[in-house]
């Protein structure tokens, strides 16, 4: 994944302590942080699939930070989608939590 390669070169993958997960309503570089549901923004399904299947991040905590409805049904949908993007049985030690 090109993004993580650049991140590793500039900062270092070993410095990642956690991920906060949300898709983006606005394009990269717009300097606006507007959260979208997983797969429904500019990052898209493939960006999250790459992250969820990257073995380097198996032990890194992930926090779901997407828009919330009254009953938080969207959280269940986002969590289910993220888990489906990981290879079966691969992330048994990690859970994605919602905020």
N, CA, C and O atoms as CSV, one atom per row, in Angstrom:
chain,resi,resn,atom,element,x,y,z
A,1,UNK,N,N,0.847,-1.159,0.000
A,1,UNK,CA,C,0.000,0.000,0.000
A,1,UNK,C,C,0.904,1.238,0.000
A,1,UNK,O,O,1.734,1.420,0.891
A,2,UNK,N,N,0.728,2.059,-0.996
A,2,UNK,CA,C,1.585,3.226,-1.202
A,2,UNK,C,C,1.581,4.171,0.005
A,2,UNK,O,O,2.632,4.659,0.421
A,3,UNK,N,N,0.414,4.421,0.553
A,3,UNK,CA,C,0.296,5.340,1.684
A,3,UNK,C,C,1.143,4.880,2.857
A,3,UNK,O,O,1.869,5.677,3.452
A,4,UNK,N,N,1.054,3.593,3.193
A,4,UNK,CA,C,1.813,3.084,4.334
A,4,UNK,C,C,3.310,3.056,4.042
A,4,UNK,O,O,4.121,3.228,4.953
A,5,UNK,N,N,3.680,2.843,2.795
A,5,UNK,CA,C,5.094,2.906,2.427
A,5,UNK,C,C,5.653,4.298,2.659
A,5,UNK,O,O,6.744,4.456,3.207
A,6,UNK,N,N,4.903,5.301,2.241
A,6,UNK,CA,C,5.329,6.687,2.456
A,6,UNK,C,C,5.352,7.028,3.942
A,6,UNK,O,O,6.272,7.692,4.419
A,7,UNK,N,N,4.340,6.573,4.666
A,7,UNK,CA,C,4.291,6.818,6.109
A,7,UNK,C,C,5.503,6.199,6.793
A,7,UNK,O,O,6.122,6.824,7.654
A,8,UNK,N,N,5.843,4.965,6.407
A,8,UNK,CA,C,6.980,4.279,7.007
A,8,UNK,C,C,8.272,5.033,6.730
A,8,UNK,O,O,9.124,5.137,7.613
A,9,UNK,N,N,8.431,5.556,5.532
A,9,UNK,CA,C,9.635,6.304,5.166
A,9,UNK,C,C,9.758,7.600,5.961
A,9,UNK,O,O,10.844,7.953,6.422
A,10,UNK,N,N,8.645,8.302,6.119
A,10,UNK,CA,C,8.679,9.622,6.757
A,10,UNK,C,C,8.627,9.533,8.283
A,10,UNK,O,O,9.381,10.225,8.967
A,11,UNK,N,N,7.750,8.695,8.816
A,11,UNK,CA,C,7.521,8.651,10.260
A,11,UNK,C,C,7.983,7.337,10.880
A,11,UNK,O,O,8.647,7.323,11.917
A,12,UNK,N,N,7.622,6.234,10.229
A,12,UNK,CA,C,7.960,4.901,10.741
A,12,UNK,C,C,6.714,4.158,11.192
A,12,UNK,O,O,5.979,4.629,12.060
A,13,UNK,N,N,6.482,2.995,10.597
A,13,UNK,CA,C,5.330,2.170,10.942
A,13,UNK,C,C,5.337,1.822,12.430
A,13,UNK,O,O,4.278,1.723,13.049
A,14,UNK,N,N,6.508,1.640,12.995
A,14,UNK,CA,C,6.612,1.258,14.402
A,14,UNK,C,C,6.089,2.332,15.353
A,14,UNK,O,O,5.927,2.067,16.545
A,15,UNK,N,N,5.827,3.515,14.861
A,15,UNK,CA,C,5.318,4.604,15.705
A,15,UNK,C,C,3.794,4.651,15.763
A,15,UNK,O,O,3.233,5.444,16.519
A,16,UNK,N,N,3.118,3.817,14.979
A,16,UNK,CA,C,1.652,3.798,15.002
A,16,UNK,C,C,1.196,3.131,16.293
A,16,UNK,O,O,1.557,1.986,16.567
A,17,UNK,N,N,0.415,3.836,17.073
A,17,UNK,CA,C,-0.089,3.321,18.345
A,17,UNK,C,C,-1.555,2.916,18.248
A,17,UNK,O,O,-2.004,2.063,19.014
A,18,UNK,N,N,-2.311,3.507,17.324
A,18,UNK,CA,C,-3.735,3.199,17.158
A,18,UNK,C,C,-4.210,3.800,15.838
A,18,UNK,O,O,-3.583,4.701,15.281
A,19,UNK,N,N,-5.324,3.281,15.362
A,19,UNK,CA,C,-5.988,3.843,14.181
A,19,UNK,C,C,-7.362,4.346,14.595
A,19,UNK,O,O,-8.052,3.706,15.389
A,20,UNK,N,N,-7.750,5.474,14.064
A,20,UNK,CA,C,-9.123,5.945,14.227
A,20,UNK,C,C,-9.717,5.814,12.836
A,20,UNK,O,O,-9.218,6.409,11.881
A,21,UNK,N,N,-10.784,5.032,12.724
A,21,UNK,CA,C,-11.321,4.633,11.430
A,21,UNK,C,C,-12.603,5.367,11.078
A,21,UNK,O,O,-13.592,5.321,11.810
A,22,UNK,N,N,-12.560,6.032,9.961
A,22,UNK,CA,C,-13.743,6.600,9.342
A,22,UNK,C,C,-13.394,6.878,7.884
A,22,UNK,O,O,-12.235,7.121,7.547
A,23,UNK,N,N,-14.392,6.839,7.039
A,23,UNK,CA,C,-14.179,7.247,5.662
A,23,UNK,C,C,-14.274,8.773,5.640
A,23,UNK,O,O,-14.595,9.381,6.661
A,24,UNK,N,N,-14.004,9.396,4.503
A,24,UNK,CA,C,-13.944,10.856,4.406
A,24,UNK,C,C,-14.965,11.402,3.415
A,24,UNK,O,O,-15.069,10.925,2.286
A,25,UNK,N,N,-15.712,12.402,3.851
A,25,UNK,CA,C,-16.666,13.059,2.955
A,25,UNK,C,C,-15.957,13.969,1.956
A,25,UNK,O,O,-16.486,14.241,0.878
A,26,UNK,N,N,-14.788,14.429,2.305
A,26,UNK,CA,C,-14.042,15.371,1.459
A,26,UNK,C,C,-12.775,14.705,0.925
A,26,UNK,O,O,-12.281,13.732,1.494
A,27,UNK,N,N,-12.267,15.241,-0.164
A,27,UNK,CA,C,-11.081,14.675,-0.803
A,27,UNK,C,C,-9.813,14.955,-0.001
A,27,UNK,O,O,-9.751,15.897,0.790
A,28,UNK,N,N,-8.799,14.108,-0.227
A,28,UNK,CA,C,-7.488,14.258,0.397
A,28,UNK,C,C,-6.933,15.649,0.123
A,28,UNK,O,O,-6.983,16.141,-1.004
A,29,UNK,N,N,-6.410,16.265,1.159
A,29,UNK,CA,C,-5.783,17.567,1.014
A,29,UNK,C,C,-6.717,18.748,1.159
A,29,UNK,O,O,-6.273,19.892,1.068
A,30,UNK,N,N,-8.004,18.505,1.384
A,30,UNK,CA,C,-8.966,19.606,1.480
A,30,UNK,C,C,-8.883,20.331,2.823
A,30,UNK,O,O,-9.429,21.422,2.985
A,31,UNK,N,N,-8.191,19.708,3.788
A,31,UNK,CA,C,-8.016,20.278,5.128
A,31,UNK,C,C,-9.340,20.388,5.892
A,31,UNK,O,O,-9.497,21.246,6.761
A,32,UNK,N,N,-10.293,19.501,5.554
A,32,UNK,CA,C,-11.586,19.435,6.237
A,32,UNK,C,C,-11.757,18.004,6.737
A,32,UNK,O,O,-11.607,17.057,5.966
A,33,UNK,N,N,-12.069,17.840,8.016
A,33,UNK,CA,C,-12.227,16.518,8.622
A,33,UNK,C,C,-13.710,16.227,8.809
A,33,UNK,O,O,-14.276,16.505,9.866
A,34,UNK,N,N,-14.337,15.665,7.775
A,34,UNK,CA,C,-15.752,15.303,7.839
A,34,UNK,C,C,-15.873,13.787,7.713
A,34,UNK,O,O,-15.571,13.217,6.665
A,35,UNK,N,N,-16.307,13.153,8.769
A,35,UNK,CA,C,-16.372,11.689,8.823
A,35,UNK,C,C,-17.533,11.138,8.011
A,35,UNK,O,O,-18.604,11.740,7.932
A,36,UNK,N,N,-17.291,9.974,7.406
A,36,UNK,CA,C,-18.296,9.258,6.625
A,36,UNK,C,C,-18.257,7.797,7.045
A,36,UNK,O,O,-17.280,7.340,7.639
A,37,UNK,N,N,-19.314,7.072,6.735
A,37,UNK,CA,C,-19.363,5.644,7.032
A,37,UNK,C,C,-18.344,4.894,6.182
A,37,UNK,O,O,-18.005,5.330,5.082
A,38,UNK,N,N,-17.861,3.775,6.691
A,38,UNK,CA,C,-16.850,2.962,6.028
A,38,UNK,C,C,-17.325,2.568,4.627
A,38,UNK,O,O,-18.412,2.015,4.454
A,39,UNK,N,N,-16.487,2.865,3.636
A,39,UNK,CA,C,-16.785,2.500,2.255
A,39,UNK,C,C,-17.672,3.467,1.506
A,39,UNK,O,O,-17.952,3.251,0.327
A,40,UNK,N,N,-18.122,4.531,2.153
A,40,UNK,CA,C,-19.036,5.463,1.503
A,40,UNK,C,C,-18.409,6.824,1.225
A,40,UNK,O,O,-19.105,7.784,0.895
A,41,UNK,N,N,-17.091,6.896,1.362
A,41,UNK,CA,C,-16.405,8.164,1.148
A,41,UNK,C,C,-15.239,8.000,0.186
A,41,UNK,O,O,-15.202,7.059,-0.608
A,42,UNK,N,N,-14.299,8.914,0.263
A,42,UNK,CA,C,-13.177,8.948,-0.671
A,42,UNK,C,C,-12.117,7.882,-0.415
A,42,UNK,O,O,-11.361,7.553,-1.329
A,43,UNK,N,N,-12.037,7.336,0.781
A,43,UNK,CA,C,-11.088,6.240,1.024
A,43,UNK,C,C,-11.607,4.988,0.337
A,43,UNK,O,O,-10.863,4.316,-0.376
A,44,UNK,N,N,-12.865,4.676,0.546
A,44,UNK,CA,C,-13.497,3.552,-0.134
A,44,UNK,C,C,-13.157,2.196,0.458
A,44,UNK,O,O,-12.285,2.060,1.317
A,45,UNK,N,N,-13.876,1.202,-0.031
A,45,UNK,CA,C,-13.741,-0.168,0.458
A,45,UNK,C,C,-12.316,-0.693,0.324
A,45,UNK,O,O,-11.799,-1.306,1.258
A,46,UNK,N,N,-11.682,-0.469,-0.804
A,46,UNK,CA,C,-10.338,-1.039,-1.028
A,46,UNK,C,C,-9.303,-0.470,-0.071
A,46,UNK,O,O,-8.389,-1.185,0.340
A,47,UNK,N,N,-9.425,0.790,0.290
A,47,UNK,CA,C,-8.504,1.368,1.269
A,47,UNK,C,C,-8.615,0.682,2.619
A,47,UNK,O,O,-7.607,0.403,3.269
A,48,UNK,N,N,-9.836,0.415,3.034
A,48,UNK,CA,C,-10.043,-0.272,4.312
A,48,UNK,C,C,-9.678,-1.742,4.218
A,48,UNK,O,O,-9.181,-2.316,5.187
A,49,UNK,N,N,-9.917,-2.366,3.061
A,49,UNK,CA,C,-9.511,-3.767,2.883
A,49,UNK,C,C,-7.992,-3.885,3.041
A,49,UNK,O,O,-7.505,-4.804,3.699
A,50,UNK,N,N,-7.254,-2.963,2.442
A,50,UNK,CA,C,-5.784,-2.982,2.555
A,50,UNK,C,C,-5.345,-2.872,4.007
A,50,UNK,O,O,-4.444,-3.589,4.443
A,51,UNK,N,N,-5.972,-1.984,4.748
A,51,UNK,CA,C,-5.621,-1.810,6.151
A,51,UNK,C,C,-5.959,-3.055,6.970
A,51,UNK,O,O,-5.142,-3.529,7.760
A,52,UNK,N,N,-7.155,-3.572,6.778
A,52,UNK,CA,C,-7.612,-4.715,7.573
A,52,UNK,C,C,-6.845,-5.998,7.267
A,52,UNK,O,O,-6.820,-6.911,8.092
A,53,UNK,N,N,-6.223,-6.078,6.103
A,53,UNK,CA,C,-5.487,-7.293,5.745
A,53,UNK,C,C,-3.979,-7.150,5.894
A,53,UNK,O,O,-3.234,-8.064,5.540
A,54,UNK,N,N,-3.524,-6.026,6.410
A,54,UNK,CA,C,-2.088,-5.782,6.568
A,54,UNK,C,C,-1.617,-6.378,7.894
A,54,UNK,O,O,-1.991,-5.895,8.963
A,55,UNK,N,N,-0.806,-7.418,7.824
A,55,UNK,CA,C,-0.330,-8.135,9.021
A,55,UNK,C,C,0.433,-7.238,10.001
A,55,UNK,O,O,0.473,-7.532,11.196
A,56,UNK,N,N,1.030,-6.162,9.521
A,56,UNK,CA,C,1.778,-5.271,10.414
A,56,UNK,C,C,0.883,-4.628,11.462
A,56,UNK,O,O,1.374,-4.151,12.485
A,57,UNK,N,N,-0.419,-4.608,11.222
A,57,UNK,CA,C,-1.329,-3.898,12.106
A,57,UNK,C,C,-2.235,-4.818,12.918
A,57,UNK,O,O,-3.218,-4.363,13.504
A,58,UNK,N,N,-1.910,-6.104,12.955
A,58,UNK,CA,C,-2.746,-7.065,13.674
A,58,UNK,C,C,-2.909,-6.734,15.150
A,58,UNK,O,O,-3.959,-7.014,15.730
A,59,UNK,N,N,-1.903,-6.152,15.759
A,59,UNK,CA,C,-1.936,-5.867,17.200
A,59,UNK,C,C,-2.259,-4.406,17.505
A,59,UNK,O,O,-2.288,-4.018,18.673
A,60,UNK,N,N,-2.499,-3.601,16.492
A,60,UNK,CA,C,-2.752,-2.171,16.684
A,60,UNK,C,C,-4.248,-1.945,16.943
A,60,UNK,O,O,-5.079,-2.380,16.145
A,61,UNK,N,N,-4.601,-1.275,18.038
A,61,UNK,CA,C,-6.014,-0.990,18.317
A,61,UNK,C,C,-6.620,-0.090,17.234
A,61,UNK,O,O,-5.951,0.776,16.671
A,62,UNK,N,N,-7.889,-0.321,16.966
A,62,UNK,CA,C,-8.627,0.484,15.988
A,62,UNK,C,C,-9.914,0.967,16.634
A,62,UNK,O,O,-10.633,0.191,17.264
A,63,UNK,N,N,-10.199,2.250,16.475
A,63,UNK,CA,C,-11.384,2.867,17.056
A,63,UNK,C,C,-12.261,3.370,15.918
A,63,UNK,O,O,-11.783,4.087,15.038
A,64,UNK,N,N,-13.521,3.008,15.927
A,64,UNK,CA,C,-14.468,3.423,14.910
A,64,UNK,C,C,-14.993,4.808,15.247
A,64,UNK,O,O,-15.555,5.018,16.322
A,65,UNK,N,N,-14.812,5.752,14.336
A,65,UNK,CA,C,-15.263,7.128,14.560
A,65,UNK,C,C,-16.064,7.595,13.345
A,65,UNK,O,O,-15.606,8.419,12.553
A,66,UNK,N,N,-17.251,7.054,13.225
A,66,UNK,CA,C,-18.138,7.370,12.107
A,66,UNK,C,C,-19.390,8.068,12.640
A,66,UNK,O,O,-19.637,8.057,13.846
A,67,UNK,N,N,-20.181,8.675,11.749
A,67,UNK,CA,C,-21.411,9.351,12.205
A,67,UNK,C,C,-22.324,8.388,12.979
A,67,UNK,O,O,-22.395,7.199,12.668
A,68,UNK,N,N,-23.007,8.913,13.972
A,68,UNK,CA,C,-23.857,8.104,14.842
A,68,UNK,C,C,-25.329,8.459,14.640
A,68,UNK,O,O,-25.706,9.629,14.582
A,69,UNK,N,N,-26.145,7.416,14.535
A,69,UNK,CA,C,-27.588,7.589,14.545
A,69,UNK,C,C,-28.096,7.381,15.962
A,69,UNK,O,O,-27.328,7.021,16.854
A,70,UNK,N,N,-29.386,7.606,16.172
A,70,UNK,CA,C,-29.948,7.462,17.515
A,70,UNK,C,C,-29.739,6.082,18.109
A,70,UNK,O,O,-29.390,5.958,19.283
A,71,UNK,N,N,-29.946,5.053,17.320
A,71,UNK,CA,C,-29.827,3.685,17.827
A,71,UNK,C,C,-28.465,3.056,17.526
A,71,UNK,O,O,-28.230,1.891,17.848
A,72,UNK,N,N,-27.589,3.817,16.922
A,72,UNK,CA,C,-26.227,3.376,16.617
A,72,UNK,C,C,-26.196,2.145,15.705
A,72,UNK,O,O,-25.230,1.383,15.731
A,73,UNK,N,N,-27.233,1.949,14.911
A,73,UNK,CA,C,-27.275,0.821,13.981
A,73,UNK,C,C,-26.140,0.902,12.963
A,73,UNK,O,O,-25.626,-0.120,12.508
A,74,UNK,N,N,-25.762,2.120,12.617
A,74,UNK,CA,C,-24.681,2.307,11.649
A,74,UNK,C,C,-23.367,1.743,12.178
A,74,UNK,O,O,-22.547,1.252,11.402
A,75,UNK,N,N,-23.159,1.810,13.490
A,75,UNK,CA,C,-21.936,1.242,14.069
A,75,UNK,C,C,-21.863,-0.250,13.801
A,75,UNK,O,O,-20.809,-0.768,13.431
A,76,UNK,N,N,-22.965,-0.933,13.983
A,76,UNK,CA,C,-22.979,-2.376,13.713
A,76,UNK,C,C,-22.655,-2.649,12.249
A,76,UNK,O,O,-21.890,-3.563,11.940
A,77,UNK,N,N,-23.228,-1.868,11.358
A,77,UNK,CA,C,-22.965,-2.045,9.925
A,77,UNK,C,C,-21.491,-1.780,9.606
A,77,UNK,O,O,-20.865,-2.544,8.871
A,78,UNK,N,N,-20.943,-0.698,10.158
A,78,UNK,CA,C,-19.535,-0.371,9.919
A,78,UNK,C,C,-18.605,-1.442,10.477
A,78,UNK,O,O,-17.644,-1.841,9.820
A,79,UNK,N,N,-18.897,-1.911,11.704
A,79,UNK,CA,C,-18.072,-2.958,12.315
A,79,UNK,C,C,-18.141,-4.253,11.511
A,79,UNK,O,O,-17.116,-4.889,11.265
A,80,UNK,N,N,-19.329,-4.640,11.108
A,80,UNK,CA,C,-19.481,-5.858,10.309
A,80,UNK,C,C,-18.737,-5.747,8.991
A,80,UNK,O,O,-18.099,-6.705,8.555
A,81,UNK,N,N,-18.812,-4.591,8.357
A,81,UNK,CA,C,-18.107,-4.399,7.096
A,81,UNK,C,C,-16.595,-4.495,7.297
A,81,UNK,O,O,-15.916,-5.183,6.535
A,82,UNK,N,N,-16.062,-3.817,8.308
A,82,UNK,CA,C,-14.621,-3.879,8.569
A,82,UNK,C,C,-14.163,-5.309,8.839
A,82,UNK,O,O,-13.140,-5.749,8.315
A,83,UNK,N,N,-14.913,-6.020,9.645
A,83,UNK,CA,C,-14.536,-7.404,9.956
A,83,UNK,C,C,-14.600,-8.285,8.715
A,83,UNK,O,O,-13.790,-9.199,8.567
A,84,UNK,N,N,-15.553,-8.024,7.821
A,84,UNK,CA,C,-15.662,-8.821,6.599
A,84,UNK,C,C,-14.498,-8.559,5.641
A,84,UNK,O,O,-14.175,-9.403,4.806
A,85,UNK,N,N,-13.875,-7.398,5.763
A,85,UNK,CA,C,-12.760,-7.060,4.876
A,85,UNK,C,C,-11.464,-7.746,5.277
A,85,UNK,O,O,-10.561,-7.917,4.458
A,86,UNK,N,N,-11.378,-8.138,6.549
A,86,UNK,CA,C,-10.202,-8.873,7.022
A,86,UNK,C,C,-10.328,-10.321,6.562
A,86,UNK,O,O,-11.439,-10.836,6.438
A,87,UNK,N,N,-9.220,-10.968,6.314
A,87,UNK,CA,C,-9.264,-12.385,5.940
A,87,UNK,C,C,-9.813,-13.176,7.115
A,87,UNK,O,O,-9.479,-12.882,8.263
A,88,UNK,N,N,-10.649,-14.173,6.852
A,88,UNK,CA,C,-11.260,-14.951,7.933
A,88,UNK,C,C,-10.235,-15.487,8.932
A,88,UNK,O,O,-9.230,-16.089,8.553
A,89,UNK,N,N,-10.510,-15.258,10.207
A,89,UNK,CA,C,-9.667,-15.795,11.273
A,89,UNK,C,C,-8.368,-15.055,11.487
A,89,UNK,O,O,-7.596,-15.424,12.372
A,90,UNK,N,N,-8.101,-14.027,10.712
A,90,UNK,CA,C,-6.813,-13.363,10.769
A,90,UNK,C,C,-6.653,-12.462,11.988
A,90,UNK,O,O,-5.563,-12.388,12.555
A,91,UNK,N,N,-7.689,-11.794,12.393
A,91,UNK,CA,C,-7.575,-10.805,13.450
A,91,UNK,C,C,-8.255,-11.263,14.726
A,91,UNK,O,O,-9.088,-10.548,15.283
A,92,UNK,N,N,-7.912,-12.422,15.176
A,92,UNK,CA,C,-8.556,-12.964,16.369
A,92,UNK,C,C,-8.155,-12.213,17.626
A,92,UNK,O,O,-8.903,-12.233,18.603
A,93,UNK,N,N,-7.006,-11.552,17.640
A,93,UNK,CA,C,-6.546,-10.849,18.837
A,93,UNK,C,C,-7.038,-9.416,18.894
A,93,UNK,O,O,-6.976,-8.788,19.951
A,94,UNK,N,N,-7.528,-8.884,17.779
A,94,UNK,CA,C,-7.882,-7.485,17.725
A,94,UNK,C,C,-9.388,-7.309,17.619
A,94,UNK,O,O,-10.073,-8.073,16.939
A,95,UNK,N,N,-9.884,-6.300,18.294
A,95,UNK,CA,C,-11.272,-5.917,18.084
A,95,UNK,C,C,-11.291,-4.441,17.717
A,95,UNK,O,O,-10.467,-3.657,18.187
A,96,UNK,N,N,-12.225,-4.086,16.888
A,96,UNK,CA,C,-12.445,-2.692,16.539
A,96,UNK,C,C,-13.514,-2.197,17.484
A,96,UNK,O,O,-14.567,-2.822,17.615
A,97,UNK,N,N,-13.257,-1.074,18.148
A,97,UNK,CA,C,-14.235,-0.536,19.093
A,97,UNK,C,C,-14.869,0.714,18.532
A,97,UNK,O,O,-14.301,1.373,17.661
A,98,UNK,N,N,-16.036,1.038,19.026
A,98,UNK,CA,C,-16.726,2.237,18.562
A,98,UNK,C,C,-16.646,3.320,19.613
A,98,UNK,O,O,-16.529,3.029,20.803
A,99,UNK,N,N,-16.709,4.574,19.180
A,99,UNK,CA,C,-16.726,5.696,20.110
A,99,UNK,C,C,-17.947,6.539,19.875
A,99,UNK,O,O,-18.147,7.541,20.561
